[in-house]
Amino acid sequence: MSQVINIAPITRIEGHGSIAIHLDDAGNVKETKVHFMSLRGFEKFIEGKPAEEVPRIVNRICGICPWHHHLASNKAVDLCFGVTIPPAAKKLREFVQTVSHAEDKLLNFYFLAAPDFVMGPDADYAVRNVIGVAKANPELATKAVQARYLTKMILEQVGGKAIHPHAGVTGGFCRPMLEEERQDFKSKLTQLLDFASFTLEFAKTQVFPNYLDAVESLGVIKTGFLGTVDDEGQLAFYEGKIRLMKPDGSFVEFDIQDYTEYIGEAVVPFSYGKFPYARSWDEGFSADYENPKGIYRANCLARINVADKIGTPRAQAELEEFREKFGRPAQATLLYHWARLIEDVYAYEHAIELLDDPDICGTNIRAKVEPKAGRGVGCVEAPRGTLIHDYSTDDNGLISRANLIVGTTHNLGPIHMSVNQAARTLIKGGVVNEGILNRVEMAVRAYDP
């Protein structure tokens, strides 16, 4: 008799989701469905609001990456009003966005992903969690907690709040960075960079080698990729050109203001979230595992696939090693964990680079703003992917229309495909156990949704 296996909730992800695995009469996988409660309603209830208030509202979309929503929104409002922010304000915005990336990646590796790799995917779920990891290696767990705390406190000192910030304002930033703060942050971030480098080396030598078979088989799909690069084709978090890469490695670049010409949003009957797809490929949309159309991925693996290089020395050396092992574009889903740690090294390196410029302490941090009618598309690379805030304003500077594509949303189709692949590979003849179901969840956790 056919049956449905429900995994609800999916554990150790930065959101809420469930999986339904439908088995046929022989006990093999007939189909899978991944459900995310990704409807937030912000696109509608910011309508009619003064645009300059919106960056303080939309940061409530996510408590994990509020800085990225805050800054993408600020960029969109600036464009609606036709304002160019001062250089010091731009440096401050990029600094907090970069530091926010760094702490987010530590959270994912040590708190969410590590239990599968340190305790093992078949370990009892009572110990396959962050507490189990802490008991297995209390010294390392303490260092990880301290590193994340220190990084969060830098964000709080710069922006007043570590979570749900209000530091970005229309036309610039709320306060300048003091010279003594610059020196203090640089000292702390140098220590944190060493810990990020240690973490990546630890993962490469002590963790990932034990799971290479899983890397090559679990949740593996073939897709395109999306990410931001600068004018030299280097990895970029804060701004640049959008690069959309096909599975064969060929790509196009476009300005984010033109994203609707390249990216469409499909609606499927089993999900509250829209499924973005590559409109410009002229393939239509399908997230079918065996016959995908227009599917691309975002997030860290996508970013290091589309980038020609990374502009900081430690991260670039790691990228070269990664590409020597896995090629370009790398497709294995579990490689998201490796790519994420490469980006962590880059984030700390780049934050230090920004502090090396004393102009970040400039006191001209806000341009004059006059509310008016306009349209602006603000974009940054959030940890989970390319984040797009698209606003229109009326003559009074009130929001008249909004469209958001959140980082995780780009990966809804790929997650659906990876779960389908994992379930079909692992479940045969109705044989299902806790270890198998956890491996199916691992295909989701790699994306850090």
N, C-alpha and C positions, 0 to 999 in steps of 0.2 A: 504494500500500500504506500502511495506517495505521502510525503510528510514535509513539514516546514520546520527548519531549525532556526530559531531566533537567537541572535547575540544582541542582548539589550541590557545595559548600554555597552557600547564599545568603550573599553577602559583605557585609561592613560592617554587620552587625547585632550586637546585644549578647546573642546567644544562638546556637543551632545549629538550622538548618532547611534544607529542600530543597523544590524544586518539581518536580512531574511534569506536563508538558503533553502531553495525548493528542490527536493529530491524526487526522482521518478520512481516507478514501481520497482526498479532494480536497485534502488538505493544510491544511484549516481546523481550528480548535480544536473538539474534541468535548467535552472536559472538562479541568479542572485540579484538582490536589490539592496542598495545601501541608502539609508534614510538619514538625512541631516536636517535638523530644525534650524535652517539658516535664514528663515524669514525674520527680519527685524522691524521692518516698517519705516525705517528712517527716511527713505526716499519720499514718502508721502508726508510724514508729520513735520519735516523741516520746511515744507512749502508754506509760504507766507511769513516765515521768520526773517528778521534782519540778517543779511548774509554774514555780517561780522560776528554774529553770535553762534553761527553754525559750527565752527571748529571746536567750540567748547561743548557742543551737544553730541556730535558724531563720535567723539572719542569714547562715548559710552557703548559704542557698537561692540567693543572688545576690551576686556580688562587685561588681556595679555599683551596686545600691541596697540594700546591707545595712542602712543606717540605718532604712529604711522598714519592713523586716521586723522589725527589732529593736524599733522603737517600737510598731508595731501589736500585736506579741506582748506587750510590756509592758502596753499598755492592756487587752488581753484578760485577762491574769493578774490585774491590779488588780481588774477587774470580777468575776472568779471568786471572789476573796477579799473582795470588798465594801469595798475601801479607796479613799479619796479622797486623791489626792496633794496636797502643799502647792502653793500658787500659784507659788513660785519654781521648783519642779521642773517644773511644767507649762510655764513660760516657757522653761526650758532645753531641754526636749524639743522644743518647737516651734521653737526657734532652730536646733538641729542639723538637724532635719528640713528646715527651709526652706533652710538653707545647702547641704544635700545636693542639694536640687532644683537650685539655681543651678549648681553645678559639673557636674551630670549633663547639663544642657542645653548647656553649652559643649562638652562632649565630643561630643554628638550632632552639633551643627551643624558644628564645625570638623573633626572627625576622621572622621565617618561619612557625613554628608550632603554636605558641601562638595565632595568630588571630582566628584560628578555635575553640580554647578552651576558650579563654577569651571573644571574641566577639560573639561566637556561630557559628556553621556551616551554619545556615540559615540567618545570618546577611547580610545586603546589602554589596556587594563586595567593595563599595566605602569606607566603614569603616572597612571591614574585612581584615586588613593589619597592618603593623607595626605602621603606623601613628595612626590608630584607637586604637591600644593597648597603645601607648604612651599617648594618650589623656585620655584613661580610667584609667590609673595608671601612671601618669607622674613621680612620685618618684621612682617606681620600674624600669621604663624604663630607667631613668637616671643612676641608679645603674648598670643596665645590659650593657649599652653602655660604662660606665666607666670601668667595669670589663673586657670587651672584649678589649678595647683600651689598658689597662694596660698590659694584657697578650700579645697582639701583640707587644708592645714596648719592652717587655723582649726578644722576639724572634729577634727583630731588633737589640737590643744591643748585643746579643750574636753572631748573624750571619751576621750583617751588613745590611741585608734586611729582612723585615717581609714577603714580597711576592717575589716569584721567587728567592730563596736564592742561594748563591754560597759558603756557609761556609764549606760544606763538600767537601773534596778533595780526590783524589785517595791516599790511604794509611793513611787517617786520617782526621784532621780538620784544618781549616785555622789559628786559633789563640787560645791561651789558655784563660781560664776564670780567671779573677783577683780575689783575695781574697775579696776585697771590693765589687765586683760585686756579689760574692756568698752570702755574708751577706745581701746585698740589695735585691737580688732576693728572698731569703728565707723569709724576712720580708713581701715583697709584696705578695708572693704566699700563705703565711699563711692567710693573709686577704682574698685573692681570694678563698681559700679553704672554709672559713666560708661562703662566698657568695654562693659557689656551694652547700654547705650543706643546706643553707637557701632555695635556688632555688628548690632543691629536696623536702624538707619538704613542701614548698608552693605548689608545684605541687601535692604532695600526699594528702594534706588536702583541698586545695582550687580549684583544677583543675580536676584531674583525677576522683574523686568520682562522678562528674557530668556526666561522660561519660562512666561508666562501661558497660552499655547496648551496646554502640557502640563498646567498646573494645572487647566484647564477640561475636560480630556479623559482624563487618565491615571488609571486606577483609581477613577474616580468612581462612587460608589454612593449610595443614599439610605437612611439608617438613623435610629434614635433615638440618644440620647446619655445618658451617666451621669456624674455628678460630685458634688462636695460644695460646699455653700454655707453661709454663716453665717446668723444670724437675719435679716439684712437682705438676703439674696439675693446676697451678694458672694462672689467666688471665695475658697475656703478650702482649705488644704492639710492642716491638722492635725486639725481636728474641725468638725462641723456636721451639718446635715441632708443626707441623700442625695436628690438630685433626679434623677428618671428622666424624660427628655423624649422624646416621640414625634417622628417625622419632621416633623409639622406644627407643632412648637413647643409644643404643650400638654404639661403635665408633672404628675407627682405627687411629693410629698416623703414620706420615711419615715425613721424612726430605724433606724440600722444594726442594732440588736438584732432587728429584724423583717425582715431582708433576705430570708429564705427565703420570705416571703409574696409577694415582688416579683420575685425572681431565681431561676430554675431553672438546672440544669446538665445539658446533654444530652451523650450519648456518641455518637461517630460512628466508623465502622469503620476510618477511615484516619488517625486521630490518637491520640496518647498523651494529649493534653490534653482536658479537658472543655470544652464550648462553652456558656458562660453565655447565657441569653436572658431576655427580659422575660416572666416567668410571668404577671404581673398584666395583661398586654394580652389574655389569653385567645385568643391566636393559635396557640399551639403553637410549635414550633421548626422552622426550615428556613433553612439558609445558602445556598440555591439563589440564584444571581445574579439570575435573572428572577422568582423568586417567594419573596423572603425572608419569614420569619415570626419575630417576636420579637427581631429583631436590633437591637442598639444598640452604640455605640462608647464607649470610655473614652479616657483620656490627655488631652493638652493641648487639642486642638481640642474635645473633648467638654466639658471643664471651662469653657472660655470661651464655649461655646454655652449651657450651662445656667445660667451665672451672669448675673444681671441687670447687674452692674457689678463693677469691681475697686476695692478700697479704698485704692489708692495712686495718686498723681497721674500719674506718668509712664505707668504701665501702663494706667490708665484712658483717657488720651488716645490711646494706641495701640489700645486696644479700640474706641474710638469710630471711629477711622479704618478699622479692619478691618471693622467692621459696616457702615459706609457703603459700602465697596467690595463686600462679599460677602454681606451680609444676615445674618439669624439665623433658624434655625441654618444655618451654612455647612456645605456637604456635600462640597466638593471635597477629595479625600484629600491632595493635596500641600500643602494649606493647613496641615497639621499642622506643617510646618516654620516657617511664619510664627507660628502660635499658640505654638509652643514658645519662640520668642524673646520674645514678649510676656510669657509666664510667667517667663522668665529675668529680665527687668526687674523684674517684680513680686517675685520671690524676693529679690533684693538689696534692693529698697525695704523689703519687710516685715521682713527680717532687721535692717535698721537701725532700723525702728520698734520692734522688740522690745528692741534695745539702748538705745533712748531711755528706757526705763523702768528706773530704778535698782533696782527691786525684783527684777530678774532676778539680782542679786547677793545675794539673801537667803540666809541660812545654814540656814534650816529647809527642807530639801530631801528629807526622807524620813519618811513616816508609818509607824507601827507596823503590822505585818502578822501575821495569824494564818492559816495555811493551813487551808482548809476546803473542803467540797463547794460547787460552784457552777457557773455558766456565764457566760461573757463573750465578747462579740464586739468585738474591737479593730479599728479602721479608721483608716487615713490615706490621703491621696492620694499614691501613689508616682508618680514621673515617668511610668510607663507606664500608670497608671490607678488606680482605686479598689482598694485592697489590703485584704483581709478575712482576719482570723485569728479563728476561732471555736473556743473550747475549752470542755470540761467537765472538772471535777475531782472526785475522790472525797473522802471524809471526811479522808483524809490529805494532801490537796492534791496528789495525783498526777494527771497527765493521763489521763482515761479515754476521751476522744474528741476528735478535731480535724478541722476542715474548713478548707481554705484556698482562697481565690480570689485568685490573683495578678494584678497589673495587666494584664499581657499577655494573660492568659487571656480577659478580656472581649473582646479584639479578634481572637480566633482566627477566629470566623465572618466578621467584616468583612474581615480579611486574605484569607481564602479567596475572598470575593466580589470584592475589588479585583483580585486576581491574575487571576481568571476574566475580569473586564471588560478588563483590560489586554491579556491574551493574545488574546482574541477580537478586540479592536480592531486589534492590531498584526500578528498573524500571519494571512496570507491566501495561499492557494495554495501552501503549503509553503515560502514565502520566509522564511527565518530567518537572522539574523546576530547578531554580538556586541552591536551597539547595541540591537537589538530586545530581546534577552534581558536586557540591563542595564536597559532601561526597565521590563520586567516586575518585576525586582528592586526598582526604585525604588518601585513600588507597595507593596512590603513595607516598605522602609526608612523610608517616611514614618511608619509606626506605631512605629518604634524598638523592635521586639520583643526 
